[in-house]
């Protein structure tokens, strides 16, 4: 439940940040939103790069899963980790 709430919160944040690209906010807020969007893209990209570098070669991450991790960030990583723990061990 909390993970889904976090995903909704992240979608709202992305929407607010992307809204600035189409309808500019007033000047001081506009620059802050631009910096926040660059920072968020950088952090989510870094999360994805770190996850991809630590994954074993025999267990690749699908493109859809990578997209979800980039969009939802740590909330998707928590959901993904929860699924991994529930999988039976080989």
Biopython code that builds the backbone (N, CA, C, O; Angstrom):
import numpy as np
from Bio.PDB.StructureBuilder import StructureBuilder

atoms = [
    (1, "UNK", "N", (0.810, -1.184, 0.000)),
    (1, "UNK", "CA", (0.000, 0.000, 0.000)),
    (1, "UNK", "C", (0.863, 1.262, 0.000)),
    (1, "UNK", "O", (0.601, 2.190, -0.765)),
    (2, "UNK", "N", (1.884, 1.302, 0.848)),
    (2, "UNK", "CA", (2.739, 2.489, 0.918)),
    (2, "UNK", "C", (3.569, 2.652, -0.345)),
    (2, "UNK", "O", (3.874, 3.771, -0.759)),
    (3, "UNK", "N", (3.932, 1.529, -0.952)),
    (3, "UNK", "CA", (4.701, 1.615, -2.197)),
    (3, "UNK", "C", (3.843, 2.229, -3.296)),
    (3, "UNK", "O", (4.321, 3.055, -4.073)),
    (4, "UNK", "N", (2.586, 1.830, -3.361)),
    (4, "UNK", "CA", (1.686, 2.412, -4.370)),
    (4, "UNK", "C", (1.437, 3.896, -4.100)),
    (4, "UNK", "O", (1.329, 4.685, -5.039)),
    (5, "UNK", "N", (1.346, 4.278, -2.834)),
    (5, "UNK", "CA", (1.200, 5.689, -2.492)),
    (5, "UNK", "C", (2.447, 6.462, -2.934)),
    (5, "UNK", "O", (2.343, 7.579, -3.442)),
    (6, "UNK", "N", (3.616, 5.867, -2.741)),
    (6, "UNK", "CA", (4.867, 6.493, -3.175)),
    (6, "UNK", "C", (4.930, 6.635, -4.689)),
    (6, "UNK", "O", (5.397, 7.651, -5.203)),
    (7, "UNK", "N", (4.458, 5.613, -5.402)),
    (7, "UNK", "CA", (4.413, 5.693, -6.865)),
    (7, "UNK", "C", (3.502, 6.842, -7.313)),
    (7, "UNK", "O", (3.851, 7.600, -8.218)),
    (8, "UNK", "N", (2.348, 6.962, -6.681)),
    (8, "UNK", "CA", (1.421, 8.051, -7.012)),
    (8, "UNK", "C", (2.064, 9.405, -6.718)),
    (8, "UNK", "O", (1.930, 10.343, -7.503)),
    (9, "UNK", "N", (2.746, 9.502, -5.610)),
    (9, "UNK", "CA", (3.449, 10.733, -5.259)),
    (9, "UNK", "C", (4.529, 11.062, -6.284)),
    (9, "UNK", "O", (4.709, 12.224, -6.650)),
    (10, "UNK", "N", (5.246, 10.043, -6.746)),
    (10, "UNK", "CA", (6.302, 10.264, -7.742)),
    (10, "UNK", "C", (5.708, 10.693, -9.080)),
    (10, "UNK", "O", (6.267, 11.562, -9.748)),
    (11, "UNK", "N", (4.584, 10.099, -9.483)),
    (11, "UNK", "CA", (3.918, 10.520, -10.722)),
    (11, "UNK", "C", (3.451, 11.970, -10.632)),
    (11, "UNK", "O", (3.541, 12.722, -11.603)),
    (12, "UNK", "N", (2.954, 12.352, -9.464)),
    (12, "UNK", "CA", (2.530, 13.735, -9.252)),
    (12, "UNK", "C", (3.721, 14.680, -9.356)),
    (12, "UNK", "O", (3.620, 15.754, -9.949)),
    (13, "UNK", "N", (4.842, 14.278, -8.781)),
    (13, "UNK", "CA", (6.051, 15.100, -8.846)),
    (13, "UNK", "C", (6.536, 15.249, -10.278)),
    (13, "UNK", "O", (6.872, 16.352, -10.709)),
    (14, "UNK", "N", (6.577, 14.131, -11.029)),
    (14, "UNK", "CA", (6.981, 14.204, -12.441)),
    (14, "UNK", "C", (6.038, 15.116, -13.217)),
    (14, "UNK", "O", (6.484, 15.920, -14.035)),
    (15, "UNK", "N", (4.739, 14.993, -12.963)),
    (15, "UNK", "CA", (3.766, 15.826, -13.659)),
    (15, "UNK", "C", (3.979, 17.301, -13.378)),
    (15, "UNK", "O", (3.914, 18.130, -14.285)),
    (16, "UNK", "N", (4.233, 17.626, -12.118)),
    (16, "UNK", "CA", (4.484, 19.012, -11.746)),
    (16, "UNK", "C", (5.749, 19.539, -12.411)),
    (16, "UNK", "O", (5.774, 20.671, -12.894)),
    (17, "UNK", "N", (6.800, 18.722, -12.436)),
    (17, "UNK", "CA", (8.051, 19.149, -13.052)),
    (17, "UNK", "C", (7.921, 19.286, -14.566)),
    (17, "UNK", "O", (8.465, 20.224, -15.149)),
    (18, "UNK", "N", (7.211, 18.370, -15.205)),
    (18, "UNK", "CA", (7.048, 18.431, -16.657)),
    (18, "UNK", "C", (6.085, 19.529, -17.090)),
    (18, "UNK", "O", (6.176, 20.032, -18.209)),
    (19, "UNK", "N", (5.165, 19.902, -16.207)),
    (19, "UNK", "CA", (4.248, 20.986, -16.519)),
    (19, "UNK", "C", (5.007, 22.275, -16.789)),
    (19, "UNK", "O", (4.568, 23.094, -17.597)),
    (20, "UNK", "N", (6.131, 22.463, -16.129)),
    (20, "UNK", "CA", (6.943, 23.659, -16.317)),
    (20, "UNK", "C", (7.503, 23.742, -17.739)),
    (20, "UNK", "O", (7.838, 24.835, -18.197)),
    (21, "UNK", "N", (7.611, 22.630, -18.438)),
    (21, "UNK", "CA", (8.109, 22.659, -19.812)),
    (21, "UNK", "C", (7.068, 23.218, -20.787)),
    (21, "UNK", "O", (7.423, 23.785, -21.821)),
    (22, "UNK", "N", (5.788, 23.057, -20.455)),
    (22, "UNK", "CA", (4.722, 23.472, -21.360)),
    (22, "UNK", "C", (4.045, 24.771, -20.931)),
    (22, "UNK", "O", (3.591, 25.549, -21.771)),
    (23, "UNK", "N", (3.980, 24.995, -19.649)),
    (23, "UNK", "CA", (3.364, 26.212, -19.115)),
    (23, "UNK", "C", (4.311, 26.728, -18.038)),
    (23, "UNK", "O", (4.363, 26.186, -16.934)),
    (24, "UNK", "N", (5.044, 27.761, -18.360)),
    (24, "UNK", "CA", (6.087, 28.247, -17.473)),
    (24, "UNK", "C", (5.504, 28.852, -16.200)),
    (24, "UNK", "O", (4.500, 29.565, -16.224)),
    (25, "UNK", "N", (6.161, 28.546, -15.103)),
    (25, "UNK", "CA", (5.804, 29.148, -13.824)),
    (25, "UNK", "C", (6.471, 30.523, -13.728)),
    (25, "UNK", "O", (7.321, 30.844, -14.559)),
    (26, "UNK", "N", (6.111, 31.337, -12.742)),
    (26, "UNK", "CA", (6.774, 32.640, -12.582)),
    (26, "UNK", "C", (8.286, 32.475, -12.408)),
    (26, "UNK", "O", (8.760, 31.414, -12.004)),
    (27, "UNK", "N", (9.027, 33.527, -12.713)),
    (27, "UNK", "CA", (10.488, 33.427, -12.854)),
    (27, "UNK", "C", (11.256, 32.794, -11.707)),
    (27, "UNK", "O", (12.023, 31.874, -11.991)),
    (28, "UNK", "N", (11.138, 33.174, -10.467)),
    (28, "UNK", "CA", (12.011, 32.513, -9.483)),
    (28, "UNK", "C", (11.691, 31.025, -9.334)),
    (28, "UNK", "O", (12.598, 30.204, -9.191)),
    (29, "UNK", "N", (10.405, 30.680, -9.367)),
    (29, "UNK", "CA", (10.000, 29.284, -9.232)),
    (29, "UNK", "C", (10.394, 28.477, -10.465)),
    (29, "UNK", "O", (10.740, 27.301, -10.356)),
    (30, "UNK", "N", (10.343, 29.096, -11.613)),
    (30, "UNK", "CA", (10.671, 28.423, -12.873)),
    (30, "UNK", "C", (12.090, 27.846, -12.851)),
    (30, "UNK", "O", (12.311, 26.708, -13.265)),
    (31, "UNK", "N", (13.037, 28.632, -12.371)),
    (31, "UNK", "CA", (14.427, 28.172, -12.343)),
    (31, "UNK", "C", (14.625, 27.054, -11.320)),
    (31, "UNK", "O", (15.386, 26.115, -11.551)),
    (32, "UNK", "N", (13.937, 27.167, -10.197)),
    (32, "UNK", "CA", (14.019, 26.109, -9.191)),
    (32, "UNK", "C", (13.466, 24.794, -9.739)),
    (32, "UNK", "O", (14.049, 23.734, -9.512)),
    (33, "UNK", "N", (12.351, 24.857, -10.457)),
    (33, "UNK", "CA", (11.741, 23.653, -11.030)),
    (33, "UNK", "C", (12.664, 23.041, -12.082)),
    (33, "UNK", "O", (12.778, 21.817, -12.158)),
    (34, "UNK", "N", (13.318, 23.859, -12.886)),
    (34, "UNK", "CA", (14.264, 23.342, -13.877)),
    (34, "UNK", "C", (15.422, 22.603, -13.207)),
    (34, "UNK", "O", (15.809, 21.519, -13.644)),
    (35, "UNK", "N", (15.965, 23.186, -12.159)),
    (35, "UNK", "CA", (17.062, 22.543, -11.427)),
    (35, "UNK", "C", (16.580, 21.255, -10.767)),
    (35, "UNK", "O", (17.291, 20.250, -10.775)),
    (36, "UNK", "N", (15.382, 21.279, -10.199)),
    (36, "UNK", "CA", (14.830, 20.088, -9.549)),
    (36, "UNK", "C", (14.609, 18.967, -10.565)),
    (36, "UNK", "O", (14.848, 17.801, -10.251)),
    (37, "UNK", "N", (14.159, 19.298, -11.773)),
    (37, "UNK", "CA", (13.937, 18.265, -12.786)),
    (37, "UNK", "C", (15.263, 17.652, -13.237)),
    (37, "UNK", "O", (15.361, 16.437, -13.405)),
    (38, "UNK", "N", (16.267, 18.478, -13.430)),
    (38, "UNK", "CA", (17.585, 17.951, -13.813)),
    (38, "UNK", "C", (18.136, 17.060, -12.711)),
    (38, "UNK", "O", (18.684, 15.993, -12.987)),
    (39, "UNK", "N", (17.993, 17.494, -11.463)),
    (39, "UNK", "CA", (18.477, 16.696, -10.338)),
    (39, "UNK", "C", (17.741, 15.368, -10.239)),
    (39, "UNK", "O", (18.360, 14.332, -9.995)),
    (40, "UNK", "N", (16.415, 15.389, -10.427)),
    (40, "UNK", "CA", (15.633, 14.155, -10.334)),
    (40, "UNK", "C", (16.000, 13.192, -11.460)),
    (40, "UNK", "O", (16.117, 11.989, -11.228)),
    (41, "UNK", "N", (16.180, 13.704, -12.671)),
    (41, "UNK", "CA", (16.581, 12.839, -13.784)),
    (41, "UNK", "C", (17.970, 12.247, -13.529)),
    (41, "UNK", "O", (18.215, 11.079, -13.829)),
    (42, "UNK", "N", (18.861, 13.042, -12.986)),
    (42, "UNK", "CA", (20.207, 12.568, -12.681)),
    (42, "UNK", "C", (20.182, 11.481, -11.602)),
    (42, "UNK", "O", (20.850, 10.457, -11.741)),
    (43, "UNK", "N", (19.430, 11.693, -10.548)),
    (43, "UNK", "CA", (19.376, 10.722, -9.454)),
    (43, "UNK", "C", (18.704, 9.413, -9.888)),
    (43, "UNK", "O", (19.181, 8.331, -9.545)),
    (44, "UNK", "N", (17.617, 9.505, -10.628)),
    (44, "UNK", "CA", (16.937, 8.283, -11.071)),
    (44, "UNK", "C", (17.789, 7.539, -12.103)),
    (44, "UNK", "O", (17.810, 6.308, -12.122)),
    (45, "UNK", "N", (18.479, 8.274, -12.948)),
    (45, "UNK", "CA", (19.403, 7.633, -13.886)),
    (45, "UNK", "C", (20.551, 6.954, -13.163)),
    (45, "UNK", "O", (20.984, 5.872, -13.558)),
    (46, "UNK", "N", (21.044, 7.583, -12.110)),
    (46, "UNK", "CA", (22.117, 6.985, -11.309)),
    (46, "UNK", "C", (21.643, 5.721, -10.602)),
    (46, "UNK", "O", (22.376, 4.733, -10.544)),
    (47, "UNK", "N", (20.429, 5.742, -10.068)),
    (47, "UNK", "CA", (19.861, 4.546, -9.444)),
    (47, "UNK", "C", (19.790, 3.399, -10.443)),
    (47, "UNK", "O", (20.162, 2.267, -10.136)),
    (48, "UNK", "N", (19.311, 3.706, -11.633)),
    (48, "UNK", "CA", (19.183, 2.682, -12.664)),
    (48, "UNK", "C", (20.543, 2.154, -13.084)),
    (48, "UNK", "O", (20.707, 0.947, -13.260)),
    (49, "UNK", "N", (21.518, 3.034, -13.248)),
    (49, "UNK", "CA", (22.864, 2.602, -13.645)),
    (49, "UNK", "C", (23.500, 1.730, -12.577)),
    (49, "UNK", "O", (24.142, 0.730, -12.898)),
    (50, "UNK", "N", (23.332, 2.092, -11.314)),
    (50, "UNK", "CA", (23.899, 1.283, -10.228)),
    (50, "UNK", "C", (23.233, -0.088, -10.149)),
    (50, "UNK", "O", (23.904, -1.094, -9.921)),
    (51, "UNK", "N", (21.924, -0.128, -10.338)),
    (51, "UNK", "CA", (21.228, -1.417, -10.317)),
    (51, "UNK", "C", (21.683, -2.295, -11.473)),
    (51, "UNK", "O", (21.943, -3.484, -11.292)),
    (52, "UNK", "N", (21.778, -1.707, -12.662)),
    (52, "UNK", "CA", (22.207, -2.491, -13.828)),
    (52, "UNK", "C", (23.628, -3.021, -13.663)),
    (52, "UNK", "O", (23.931, -4.125, -14.115)),
    (53, "UNK", "N", (24.497, -2.251, -13.024)),
    (53, "UNK", "CA", (25.885, -2.691, -12.868)),
    (53, "UNK", "C", (26.029, -3.782, -11.809)),
    (53, "UNK", "O", (27.003, -4.535, -11.830)),
    (54, "UNK", "N", (25.081, -3.875, -10.892)),
    (54, "UNK", "CA", (25.179, -4.905, -9.849)),
    (54, "UNK", "C", (24.384, -6.166, -10.184)),
    (54, "UNK", "O", (24.494, -7.168, -9.477)),
    (55, "UNK", "N", (23.587, -6.130, -11.248)),
    (55, "UNK", "CA", (22.818, -7.311, -11.640)),
    (55, "UNK", "C", (23.719, -8.367, -12.256)),
    (55, "UNK", "O", (24.619, -8.043, -13.030)),
    (56, "UNK", "N", (23.481, -9.641, -11.915)),
    (56, "UNK", "CA", (24.219, -10.708, -12.600)),
    (56, "UNK", "C", (23.872, -10.728, -14.085)),
    (56, "UNK", "O", (22.767, -10.354, -14.478)),
    (57, "UNK", "N", (24.820, -11.167, -14.906)),
    (57, "UNK", "CA", (24.625, -11.171, -16.366)),
    (57, "UNK", "C", (23.528, -12.141, -16.798)),
    (57, "UNK", "O", (22.905, -11.944, -17.841)),
    (58, "UNK", "N", (23.285, -13.193, -16.001)),
    (58, "UNK", "CA", (22.262, -14.174, -16.380)),
    (58, "UNK", "C", (20.850, -13.738, -15.970)),
    (58, "UNK", "O", (19.882, -14.431, -16.282)),
    (59, "UNK", "N", (20.718, -12.606, -15.278)),
    (59, "UNK", "CA", (19.410, -12.093, -14.882)),
    (59, "UNK", "C", (19.241, -10.649, -15.366)),
    (59, "UNK", "O", (19.259, -9.727, -14.551)),
    (60, "UNK", "N", (19.078, -10.435, -16.678)),
    (60, "UNK", "CA", (18.945, -9.059, -17.169)),
    (60, "UNK", "C", (17.603, -8.451, -16.747)),
    (60, "UNK", "O", (16.631, -9.166, -16.504)),
    (61, "UNK", "N", (17.572, -7.151, -16.668)),
    (61, "UNK", "CA", (16.355, -6.415, -16.328)),
    (61, "UNK", "C", (15.680, -6.009, -17.633)),
    (61, "UNK", "O", (16.330, -5.494, -18.542)),
    (62, "UNK", "N", (14.380, -6.243, -17.718)),
    (62, "UNK", "CA", (13.653, -5.904, -18.955)),
    (62, "UNK", "C", (13.591, -4.390, -19.148)),
    (62, "UNK", "O", (13.766, -3.620, -18.204)),
    (63, "UNK", "N", (13.345, -3.994, -20.363)),
    (63, "UNK", "CA", (13.247, -2.575, -20.680)),
    (63, "UNK", "C", (12.101, -1.904, -19.950)),
    (63, "UNK", "O", (12.226, -0.763, -19.505)),
    (64, "UNK", "N", (10.971, -2.615, -19.823)),
    (64, "UNK", "CA", (9.822, -2.066, -19.116)),
    (64, "UNK", "C", (10.156, -1.854, -17.640)),
    (64, "UNK", "O", (9.779, -0.840, -17.053)),
    (65, "UNK", "N", (10.863, -2.812, -17.045)),
    (65, "UNK", "CA", (11.256, -2.701, -15.642)),
    (65, "UNK", "C", (12.226, -1.535, -15.452)),
    (65, "UNK", "O", (12.134, -0.807, -14.463)),
    (66, "UNK", "N", (13.145, -1.356, -16.383)),
    (66, "UNK", "CA", (14.087, -0.240, -16.298)),
    (66, "UNK", "C", (13.356, 1.099, -16.394)),
    (66, "UNK", "O", (13.703, 2.049, -15.693)),
    (67, "UNK", "N", (12.345, 1.175, -17.261)),
    (67, "UNK", "CA", (11.558, 2.401, -17.392)),
    (67, "UNK", "C", (10.812, 2.700, -16.093)),
    (67, "UNK", "O", (10.777, 3.845, -15.644)),
    (68, "UNK", "N", (10.219, 1.677, -15.496)),
    (68, "UNK", "CA", (9.512, 1.870, -14.237)),
    (68, "UNK", "C", (10.463, 2.311, -13.129)),
    (68, "UNK", "O", (10.103, 3.152, -12.305)),
    (69, "UNK", "N", (11.673, 1.755, -13.101)),
    (69, "UNK", "CA", (12.650, 2.156, -12.088)),
    (69, "UNK", "C", (13.065, 3.604, -12.301)),
    (69, "UNK", "O", (13.235, 4.346, -11.334)),
    (70, "UNK", "N", (13.231, 4.015, -13.556)),
    (70, "UNK", "CA", (13.595, 5.409, -13.820)),
    (70, "UNK", "C", (12.478, 6.371, -13.405)),
    (70, "UNK", "O", (12.755, 7.439, -12.858)),
    (71, "UNK", "N", (11.234, 6.006, -13.658)),
    (71, "UNK", "CA", (10.117, 6.901, -13.342)),
    (71, "UNK", "C", (9.824, 6.932, -11.844)),
    (71, "UNK", "O", (9.684, 8.009, -11.264)),
    (72, "UNK", "N", (9.730, 5.762, -11.217)),
    (72, "UNK", "CA", (9.297, 5.704, -9.821)),
    (72, "UNK", "C", (10.442, 5.700, -8.817)),
    (72, "UNK", "O", (10.207, 5.900, -7.626)),
    (73, "UNK", "N", (11.656, 5.482, -9.257)),
    (73, "UNK", "CA", (12.814, 5.558, -8.376)),
    (73, "UNK", "C", (12.829, 4.508, -7.288)),
    (73, "UNK", "O", (12.651, 3.320, -7.554)),
    (74, "UNK", "N", (13.041, 4.948, -6.073)),
    (74, "UNK", "CA", (13.230, 4.033, -4.951)),
    (74, "UNK", "C", (11.967, 3.229, -4.651)),
    (74, "UNK", "O", (12.056, 2.121, -4.121)),
    (75, "UNK", "N", (10.808, 3.762, -4.977)),
    (75, "UNK", "CA", (9.572, 3.019, -4.712)),
    (75, "UNK", "C", (9.484, 1.773, -5.587)),
    (75, "UNK", "O", (9.032, 0.724, -5.129)),
    (76, "UNK", "N", (9.909, 1.881, -6.827)),
    (76, "UNK", "CA", (9.916, 0.713, -7.710)),
    (76, "UNK", "C", (11.018, -0.263, -7.296)),
    (76, "UNK", "O", (10.845, -1.478, -7.400)),
    (77, "UNK", "N", (12.145, 0.263, -6.828)),
    (77, "UNK", "CA", (13.209, -0.614, -6.346)),
    (77, "UNK", "C", (12.753, -1.424, -5.136)),
    (77, "UNK", "O", (13.089, -2.602, -5.015)),
    (78, "UNK", "N", (11.993, -0.802, -4.245)),
    (78, "UNK", "CA", (11.464, -1.524, -3.085)),
    (78, "UNK", "C", (10.482, -2.609, -3.514)),
    (78, "UNK", "O", (10.515, -3.720, -2.984)),
    (79, "UNK", "N", (9.608, -2.295, -4.468)),
    (79, "UNK", "CA", (8.655, -3.295, -4.964)),
    (79, "UNK", "C", (9.397, -4.425, -5.669)),
    (79, "UNK", "O", (9.048, -5.595, -5.513)),
    (80, "UNK", "N", (10.422, -4.074, -6.445)),
    (80, "UNK", "CA", (11.206, -5.075, -7.170)),
    (80, "UNK", "C", (11.960, -5.976, -6.185)),
    (80, "UNK", "O", (12.031, -7.189, -6.380)),
    (81, "UNK", "N", (12.518, -5.383, -5.134)),
    (81, "UNK", "CA", (13.235, -6.157, -4.112)),
    (81, "UNK", "C", (12.274, -7.098, -3.385)),
    (81, "UNK", "O", (12.633, -8.235, -3.081)),
    (82, "UNK", "N", (11.072, -6.635, -3.110)),
    (82, "UNK", "CA", (10.075, -7.460, -2.444)),
    (82, "UNK", "C", (9.721, -8.683, -3.299)),
    (82, "UNK", "O", (9.577, -9.791, -2.784)),
    (83, "UNK", "N", (9.583, -8.464, -4.617)),
    (83, "UNK", "CA", (9.306, -9.582, -5.524)),
    (83, "UNK", "C", (10.477, -10.562, -5.566)),
    (83, "UNK", "O", (10.267, -11.775, -5.599)),
    (84, "UNK", "N", (11.698, -10.052, -5.563)),
    (84, "UNK", "CA", (12.879, -10.902, -5.617)),
    (84, "UNK", "C", (12.985, -11.784, -4.368)),
    (84, "UNK", "O", (13.406, -12.937, -4.461)),
    (85, "UNK", "N", (12.614, -11.260, -3.224)),
    (85, "UNK", "CA", (12.673, -12.039, -1.995)),
    (85, "UNK", "C", (11.615, -13.135, -1.953)),
    (85, "UNK", "O", (11.802, -14.150, -1.283)),
    (86, "UNK", "N", (10.505, -12.940, -2.664)),
    (86, "UNK", "CA", (9.434, -13.921, -2.687)),
    (86, "UNK", "C", (9.679, -15.044, -3.702)),
    (86, "UNK", "O", (9.028, -16.086, -3.635)),
    (87, "UNK", "N", (10.594, -14.844, -4.623)),
    (87, "UNK", "CA", (10.891, -15.887, -5.621)),
    (87, "UNK", "C", (11.581, -17.066, -4.952)),
    (87, "UNK", "O", (12.393, -16.873, -4.047)),
    (88, "UNK", "N", (11.269, -18.298, -5.388)),
    (88, "UNK", "CA", (11.939, -19.460, -4.793)),
    (88, "UNK", "C", (13.415, -19.480, -5.180)),
    (88, "UNK", "O", (13.786, -19.112, -6.294)),
    (89, "UNK", "N", (14.237, -19.912, -4.247)),
    (89, "UNK", "CA", (15.686, -20.009, -4.480)),
    (89, "UNK", "C", (15.991, -21.219, -5.352)),
    (89, "UNK", "O", (15.329, -22.253, -5.263)),
    (90, "UNK", "N", (17.017, -21.067, -6.203)),
    (90, "UNK", "CA", (17.416, -22.191, -7.074)),
    (90, "UNK", "C", (18.449, -23.043, -6.371)),
    (90, "UNK", "O", (18.915, -24.036, -6.930)),
]
sb = StructureBuilder()
sb.init_structure("model")
sb.init_model(0)
sb.init_chain("A")
sb.init_seg("    ")
for serial, (resi, resn, name, xyz) in enumerate(atoms, 1):
    if name == "N":
        sb.init_residue(resn, " ", resi, " ")
    sb.init_atom(name, np.array(xyz, "f"), 0.0, 1.0, " ", f" {name:<3s}", serial, name[0])
structure = sb.get_structure()
